[in-house]
Amino acid sequence: MKDYLILLAFTIFAIIFPLVPIFLSWLWARFFTPPKPGFLKNSPYECGIQSTGPARVQFHAQYYMYGLIFLIFDVEILFLLPFATIFLEVPFSLAVPIILFVLLLIEGLVWAWAKGVLVWK
């Protein structure tokens, strides 16, 4: 029974712990926030120039593909860095997984190139 009381205490704490800051922020916003601004206060303002046109700008999916390809190959370099520091001291049996990893990266690069992902349009 004592174990269940400890579990109940932790459950209550887990519920109350995130609710207290939320409640305190609500109180702060309720009593210390200035009144709602008007039209001029809500108007978009950037560098002293009144904006024209919609704020939504469409980007081509090609930009995202470049970003994804960059992230894939950039992050994989972090996996290769520890191996590169001890390359000469590693026996061949431990180098085989890294060689396979590099071959998979090369395969991914060839695939992206063949699909035309790397061609800027």
Secondary structure, DSSP 8 states (H G I E B T S, - for coil): -HHHHHHHHHHHHHHHHHHHHHHHHHHHHHHHS-----HHHHS--BTTB---S-S-----HHHHHHHHHHHHHHHHHHHHHHHHHTGGGS-HHHHHHHHHHHHHHHHHHHHHHHHTTTS--
